[in-house]
Amino acid sequence: MSDASSHTRNMIEVPGRKSVRAKPNAAKYSRLLAKVSPMMPRTARENRRLLQIVGPLIDKGESRTPEETALVEVLIALIHRFEQEYYKPERSKPGEVLAYLMQEHNLRQRDLLGVFPTRSRVSEVLSGKRAITNEQALQLAERFSVNPSLFIALS
């Protein structure tokens, strides 16, 4: 039996589609982990090391083995966590998030009248003149399938 046929197949649900992904072989994955030794980076230098490892793996695309794909997921999680803490990216304002989502979904102000009472209220939110209420944040989160915290302003 070949390596590819010996893998158990899992259904991976991605919003809007389903795909089949081979389950990694535990022994092969353990050897790959031992070779790479992924650990939470504490410095920019350690983070660069992980980036140098993950880059070529990402470039392999669909030719990655299931074990390499599992490793990419771990490395990306470690890199993301480090960069969120180390670089502390600026958070988008709720009105900017809403404007982006409206653009991505080809929506106009009138399309949000179920959430906001008037188009002018939507305009005030988009311009930053008015805050999104908690109830509106919940409704928007449900409509766009995102976390409601995106629509809550942090002080």
TORZAVEX-65146 format. One record per residue (C-alpha): y, x, z; residue in one letter. Coordinates in Angstrom, 1 decimal. Last residue first. Example, Ala and Ser with C-alpha at 12.3 -4.5 7.8 and 13.67 -1.06 7.14 Angstrom:
% TORZAVEX-65146
<gufi><c2>-1.1</c2><c1>13.7</c1><c3>7.1</c3><residu>S</residu></gufi>
<gufi><c2>-4.5</c2><c1>12.3</c1><c3>7.8</c3><residu>A</residu></gufi>
//
This chain:
% TORZAVEX-65146
<gufi><c2>52.8</c2><c1>-10.9</c1><c3>24.3</c3><residu>S</residu></gufi>
<gufi><c2>49.8</c2><c1>-11.9</c1><c3>22.3</c3><residu>L</residu></gufi>
<gufi><c2>50.3</c2><c1>-14.7</c1><c3>19.8</c3><residu>A</residu></gufi>
<gufi><c2>47.3</c2><c1>-17.0</c1><c3>19.3</c3><residu>I</residu></gufi>
<gufi><c2>46.2</c2><c1>-17.7</c1><c3>15.7</c3><residu>F</residu></gufi>
<gufi><c2>43.7</c2><c1>-14.9</c1><c3>15.4</c3><residu>L</residu></gufi>
<gufi><c2>42.4</c2><c1>-15.9</c1><c3>18.8</c3><residu>S</residu></gufi>
<gufi><c2>40.9</c2><c1>-19.0</c1><c3>17.2</c3><residu>P</residu></gufi>
<gufi><c2>38.0</c2><c1>-16.8</c1><c3>15.7</c3><residu>N</residu></gufi>
<gufi><c2>37.4</c2><c1>-17.6</c1><c3>12.0</c3><residu>V</residu></gufi>
<gufi><c2>35.6</c2><c1>-20.3</c1><c3>10.1</c3><residu>S</residu></gufi>
<gufi><c2>38.8</c2><c1>-21.2</c1><c3>8.1</c3><residu>F</residu></gufi>
<gufi><c2>38.9</c2><c1>-24.9</c1><c3>9.0</c3><residu>R</residu></gufi>
<gufi><c2>37.3</c2><c1>-24.4</c1><c3>12.5</c3><residu>E</residu></gufi>
<gufi><c2>39.8</c2><c1>-21.6</c1><c3>13.3</c3><residu>A</residu></gufi>
<gufi><c2>42.6</c2><c1>-23.7</c1><c3>12.1</c3><residu>L</residu></gufi>
<gufi><c2>41.6</c2><c1>-26.6</c1><c3>14.3</c3><residu>Q</residu></gufi>
<gufi><c2>41.2</c2><c1>-24.4</c1><c3>17.3</c3><residu>L</residu></gufi>
<gufi><c2>44.6</c2><c1>-22.7</c1><c3>16.7</c3><residu>A</residu></gufi>
<gufi><c2>46.2</c2><c1>-26.1</c1><c3>16.3</c3><residu>Q</residu></gufi>
<gufi><c2>44.9</c2><c1>-27.1</c1><c3>19.7</c3><residu>E</residu></gufi>
<gufi><c2>46.1</c2><c1>-23.8</c1><c3>21.3</c3><residu>N</residu></gufi>
<gufi><c2>49.5</c2><c1>-24.4</c1><c3>19.8</c3><residu>T</residu></gufi>
<gufi><c2>50.8</c2><c1>-22.2</c1><c3>16.9</c3><residu>I</residu></gufi>
<gufi><c2>54.2</c2><c1>-20.7</c1><c3>17.7</c3><residu>A</residu></gufi>
<gufi><c2>57.4</c2><c1>-21.6</c1><c3>15.9</c3><residu>R</residu></gufi>
<gufi><c2>60.1</c2><c1>-19.5</c1><c3>14.3</c3><residu>K</residu></gufi>
<gufi><c2>57.5</c2><c1>-17.0</c1><c3>13.0</c3><residu>G</residu></gufi>
<gufi><c2>58.2</c2><c1>-17.8</c1><c3>9.3</c3><residu>S</residu></gufi>
<gufi><c2>54.7</c2><c1>-19.1</c1><c3>8.7</c3><residu>L</residu></gufi>
<gufi><c2>54.9</c2><c1>-21.3</c1><c3>11.9</c3><residu>V</residu></gufi>
<gufi><c2>58.3</c2><c1>-22.7</c1><c3>10.8</c3><residu>E</residu></gufi>
<gufi><c2>57.0</c2><c1>-23.4</c1><c3>7.3</c3><residu>S</residu></gufi>
<gufi><c2>54.0</c2><c1>-25.2</c1><c3>8.7</c3><residu>V</residu></gufi>
<gufi><c2>56.4</c2><c1>-27.3</c1><c3>10.8</c3><residu>R</residu></gufi>
<gufi><c2>58.4</c2><c1>-28.1</c1><c3>7.7</c3><residu>S</residu></gufi>
<gufi><c2>55.3</c2><c1>-29.3</c1><c3>6.0</c3><residu>R</residu></gufi>
<gufi><c2>54.9</c2><c1>-31.9</c1><c3>8.8</c3><residu>T</residu></gufi>
<gufi><c2>52.6</c2><c1>-32.9</c1><c3>11.6</c3><residu>P</residu></gufi>
<gufi><c2>50.5</c2><c1>-29.7</c1><c3>11.6</c3><residu>F</residu></gufi>
<gufi><c2>46.7</c2><c1>-29.7</c1><c3>11.6</c3><residu>V</residu></gufi>
<gufi><c2>45.9</c2><c1>-32.6</c1><c3>9.3</c3><residu>G</residu></gufi>
<gufi><c2>49.0</c2><c1>-31.7</c1><c3>7.3</c3><residu>L</residu></gufi>
<gufi><c2>47.5</c2><c1>-28.4</c1><c3>6.4</c3><residu>L</residu></gufi>
<gufi><c2>47.1</c2><c1>-29.0</c1><c3>2.7</c3><residu>D</residu></gufi>
<gufi><c2>50.8</c2><c1>-29.9</c1><c3>2.5</c3><residu>R</residu></gufi>
<gufi><c2>51.7</c2><c1>-26.3</c1><c3>3.2</c3><residu>Q</residu></gufi>
<gufi><c2>49.8</c2><c1>-25.1</c1><c3>0.2</c3><residu>R</residu></gufi>
<gufi><c2>46.3</c2><c1>-23.8</c1><c3>0.0</c3><residu>L</residu></gufi>
<gufi><c2>44.7</c2><c1>-21.4</c1><c3>-2.5</c3><residu>N</residu></gufi>
<gufi><c2>42.0</c2><c1>-20.4</c1><c3>0.0</c3><residu>H</residu></gufi>
<gufi><c2>43.0</c2><c1>-16.7</c1><c3>0.0</c3><residu>E</residu></gufi>
<gufi><c2>46.7</c2><c1>-17.6</c1><c3>0.0</c3><residu>Q</residu></gufi>
<gufi><c2>46.3</c2><c1>-20.0</c1><c3>2.9</c3><residu>M</residu></gufi>
<gufi><c2>44.2</c2><c1>-17.4</c1><c3>4.8</c3><residu>L</residu></gufi>
<gufi><c2>47.0</c2><c1>-14.8</c1><c3>4.3</c3><residu>Y</residu></gufi>
<gufi><c2>49.7</c2><c1>-17.2</c1><c3>5.4</c3><residu>A</residu></gufi>
<gufi><c2>47.8</c2><c1>-18.1</c1><c3>8.5</c3><residu>L</residu></gufi>
<gufi><c2>47.2</c2><c1>-14.5</c1><c3>9.4</c3><residu>V</residu></gufi>
<gufi><c2>50.9</c2><c1>-13.8</c1><c3>8.9</c3><residu>E</residu></gufi>
<gufi><c2>51.9</c2><c1>-16.8</c1><c3>11.0</c3><residu>G</residu></gufi>
<gufi><c2>49.5</c2><c1>-15.5</c1><c3>13.8</c3><residu>P</residu></gufi>
<gufi><c2>51.1</c2><c1>-12.1</c1><c3>13.8</c3><residu>K</residu></gufi>
<gufi><c2>48.9</c2><c1>-9.2</c1><c3>12.7</c3><residu>S</residu></gufi>
<gufi><c2>47.6</c2><c1>-6.8</c1><c3>15.4</c3><residu>R</residu></gufi>
<gufi><c2>48.7</c2><c1>-3.2</c1><c3>15.2</c3><residu>E</residu></gufi>
<gufi><c2>45.8</c2><c1>-0.8</c1><c3>15.1</c3><residu>P</residu></gufi>
<gufi><c2>44.8</c2><c1>0.9</c1><c3>18.4</c3><residu>K</residu></gufi>
<gufi><c2>44.0</c2><c1>4.3</c1><c3>16.8</c3><residu>Y</residu></gufi>
<gufi><c2>41.6</c2><c1>5.5</c1><c3>19.5</c3><residu>Y</residu></gufi>
<gufi><c2>40.2</c2><c1>2.2</c1><c3>20.8</c3><residu>E</residu></gufi>
<gufi><c2>39.8</c2><c1>0.3</c1><c3>17.5</c3><residu>Q</residu></gufi>
<gufi><c2>38.8</c2><c1>3.6</c1><c3>15.8</c3><residu>E</residu></gufi>
<gufi><c2>36.0</c2><c1>4.3</c1><c3>18.3</c3><residu>F</residu></gufi>
<gufi><c2>34.6</c2><c1>0.8</c1><c3>18.0</c3><residu>R</residu></gufi>
<gufi><c2>34.7</c2><c1>0.8</c1><c3>14.2</c3><residu>H</residu></gufi>
<gufi><c2>33.0</c2><c1>4.3</c1><c3>14.0</c3><residu>I</residu></gufi>
<gufi><c2>30.2</c2><c1>3.2</c1><c3>16.4</c3><residu>L</residu></gufi>
<gufi><c2>29.7</c2><c1>-0.1</c1><c3>14.6</c3><residu>A</residu></gufi>
<gufi><c2>29.7</c2><c1>1.7</c1><c3>11.2</c3><residu>I</residu></gufi>
<gufi><c2>27.2</c2><c1>4.2</c1><c3>12.4</c3><residu>L</residu></gufi>
<gufi><c2>24.8</c2><c1>1.5</c1><c3>13.7</c3><residu>V</residu></gufi>
<gufi><c2>25.0</c2><c1>-0.5</c1><c3>10.4</c3><residu>E</residu></gufi>
<gufi><c2>24.6</c2><c1>2.6</c1><c3>8.3</c3><residu>V</residu></gufi>
<gufi><c2>21.5</c2><c1>3.5</c1><c3>10.4</c3><residu>L</residu></gufi>
<gufi><c2>19.9</c2><c1>0.2</c1><c3>9.6</c3><residu>A</residu></gufi>
<gufi><c2>20.6</c2><c1>0.6</c1><c3>5.9</c3><residu>T</residu></gufi>
<gufi><c2>19.1</c2><c1>4.1</c1><c3>6.0</c3><residu>E</residu></gufi>
<gufi><c2>15.9</c2><c1>2.7</c1><c3>7.6</c3><residu>E</residu></gufi>
<gufi><c2>15.8</c2><c1>-0.1</c1><c3>4.9</c3><residu>P</residu></gufi>
<gufi><c2>16.0</c2><c1>2.6</c1><c3>2.3</c3><residu>T</residu></gufi>
<gufi><c2>19.3</c2><c1>3.0</c1><c3>0.4</c3><residu>R</residu></gufi>
<gufi><c2>19.1</c2><c1>2.5</c1><c3>-3.4</c3><residu>S</residu></gufi>
<gufi><c2>21.1</c2><c1>-0.7</c1><c3>-3.1</c3><residu>E</residu></gufi>
<gufi><c2>24.3</c2><c1>1.3</c1><c3>-2.3</c3><residu>G</residu></gufi>
<gufi><c2>23.8</c2><c1>5.0</c1><c3>-2.3</c3><residu>K</residu></gufi>
<gufi><c2>27.5</c2><c1>5.4</c1><c3>-1.7</c3><residu>D</residu></gufi>
<gufi><c2>27.2</c2><c1>3.9</c1><c3>1.8</c3><residu>I</residu></gufi>
<gufi><c2>24.7</c2><c1>6.6</c1><c3>2.7</c3><residu>L</residu></gufi>
<gufi><c2>27.0</c2><c1>9.3</c1><c3>1.3</c3><residu>P</residu></gufi>
<gufi><c2>29.9</c2><c1>8.0</c1><c3>3.5</c3><residu>G</residu></gufi>
<gufi><c2>27.8</c2><c1>7.4</c1><c3>6.7</c3><residu>V</residu></gufi>
<gufi><c2>27.2</c2><c1>11.1</c1><c3>7.5</c3><residu>I</residu></gufi>
<gufi><c2>30.7</c2><c1>12.4</c1><c3>6.9</c3><residu>Q</residu></gufi>
<gufi><c2>32.1</c2><c1>9.4</c1><c3>8.7</c3><residu>L</residu></gufi>
<gufi><c2>29.9</c2><c1>10.2</c1><c3>11.7</c3><residu>L</residu></gufi>
<gufi><c2>31.1</c2><c1>13.8</c1><c3>11.8</c3><residu>R</residu></gufi>
<gufi><c2>34.7</c2><c1>12.6</c1><c3>11.4</c3><residu>R</residu></gufi>
<gufi><c2>34.3</c2><c1>10.4</c1><c3>14.6</c3><residu>N</residu></gufi>
<gufi><c2>33.1</c2><c1>13.5</c1><c3>16.5</c3><residu>E</residu></gufi>
<gufi><c2>36.3</c2><c1>15.3</c1><c3>15.4</c3><residu>R</residu></gufi>
<gufi><c2>38.5</c2><c1>12.4</c1><c3>16.3</c3><residu>A</residu></gufi>
<gufi><c2>37.1</c2><c1>12.6</c1><c3>19.8</c3><residu>T</residu></gufi>
<gufi><c2>34.9</c2><c1>10.5</c1><c3>22.1</c3><residu>R</residu></gufi>
<gufi><c2>32.4</c2><c1>9.4</c1><c3>19.4</c3><residu>P</residu></gufi>
<gufi><c2>29.7</c2><c1>7.0</c1><c3>20.6</c3><residu>M</residu></gufi>
<gufi><c2>26.4</c2><c1>8.7</c1><c3>19.7</c3><residu>M</residu></gufi>
<gufi><c2>24.4</c2><c1>9.0</c1><c3>16.5</c3><residu>P</residu></gufi>
<gufi><c2>21.7</c2><c1>11.7</c1><c3>16.7</c3><residu>S</residu></gufi>
<gufi><c2>21.4</c2><c1>12.2</c1><c3>12.9</c3><residu>V</residu></gufi>
<gufi><c2>17.9</c2><c1>13.8</c1><c3>12.8</c3><residu>K</residu></gufi>
<gufi><c2>16.6</c2><c1>11.9</c1><c3>15.8</c3><residu>A</residu></gufi>
<gufi><c2>17.9</c2><c1>8.6</c1><c3>14.3</c3><residu>L</residu></gufi>
<gufi><c2>16.2</c2><c1>9.4</c1><c3>11.0</c3><residu>L</residu></gufi>
<gufi><c2>12.9</c2><c1>10.1</c1><c3>12.7</c3><residu>R</residu></gufi>
<gufi><c2>13.1</c2><c1>6.9</c1><c3>14.8</c3><residu>S</residu></gufi>
<gufi><c2>13.9</c2><c1>4.9</c1><c3>11.6</c3><residu>Y</residu></gufi>
<gufi><c2>10.8</c2><c1>6.4</c1><c3>9.9</c3><residu>K</residu></gufi>
<gufi><c2>8.6</c2><c1>5.5</c1><c3>12.9</c3><residu>A</residu></gufi>
<gufi><c2>10.1</c2><c1>2.0</c1><c3>13.2</c3><residu>A</residu></gufi>
<gufi><c2>9.7</c2><c1>1.1</c1><c3>9.5</c3><residu>N</residu></gufi>
<gufi><c2>12.9</c2><c1>-0.8</c1><c3>8.7</c3><residu>P</residu></gufi>
<gufi><c2>12.7</c2><c1>-4.6</c1><c3>7.8</c3><residu>K</residu></gufi>
<gufi><c2>13.3</c2><c1>-5.2</c1><c3>4.1</c3><residu>A</residu></gufi>
<gufi><c2>16.2</c2><c1>-7.4</c1><c3>3.3</c3><residu>R</residu></gufi>
<gufi><c2>16.1</c2><c1>-10.8</c1><c3>1.5</c3><residu>V</residu></gufi>
<gufi><c2>19.4</c2><c1>-12.4</c1><c3>0.8</c3><residu>S</residu></gufi>
<gufi><c2>20.9</c2><c1>-15.8</c1><c3>1.6</c3><residu>K</residu></gufi>
<gufi><c2>24.3</c2><c1>-17.1</c1><c3>0.3</c3><residu>R</residu></gufi>
<gufi><c2>27.5</c2><c1>-18.8</c1><c3>1.2</c3><residu>G</residu></gufi>
<gufi><c2>28.1</c2><c1>-17.1</c1><c3>4.5</c3><residu>P</residu></gufi>
<gufi><c2>25.5</c2><c1>-14.4</c1><c3>4.7</c3><residu>V</residu></gufi>
<gufi><c2>22.1</c2><c1>-15.2</c1><c3>6.2</c3><residu>E</residu></gufi>
<gufi><c2>19.6</c2><c1>-12.4</c1><c3>6.2</c3><residu>I</residu></gufi>
<gufi><c2>16.0</c2><c1>-13.5</c1><c3>5.5</c3><residu>M</residu></gufi>
<gufi><c2>13.6</c2><c1>-10.8</c1><c3>6.7</c3><residu>N</residu></gufi>
<gufi><c2>10.9</c2><c1>-9.1</c1><c3>4.7</c3><residu>R</residu></gufi>
<gufi><c2>8.2</c2><c1>-7.0</c1><c3>6.5</c3><residu>T</residu></gufi>
<gufi><c2>7.9</c2><c1>-3.6</c1><c3>4.9</c3><residu>H</residu></gufi>
<gufi><c2>4.5</c2><c1>-2.5</c1><c3>3.6</c3><residu>S</residu></gufi>
<gufi><c2>5.4</c2><c1>-3.5</c1><c3>0.1</c3><residu>S</residu></gufi>
<gufi><c2>8.2</c2><c1>-1.0</c1><c3>-0.1</c3><residu>A</residu></gufi>
<gufi><c2>6.3</c2><c1>1.8</c1><c3>1.5</c3><residu>D</residu></gufi>
<gufi><c2>3.4</c2><c1>1.4</c1><c3>-0.9</c3><residu>S</residu></gufi>
<gufi><c2>0.0</c2><c1>0.0</c1><c3>0.0</c3><residu>M</residu></gufi>
//
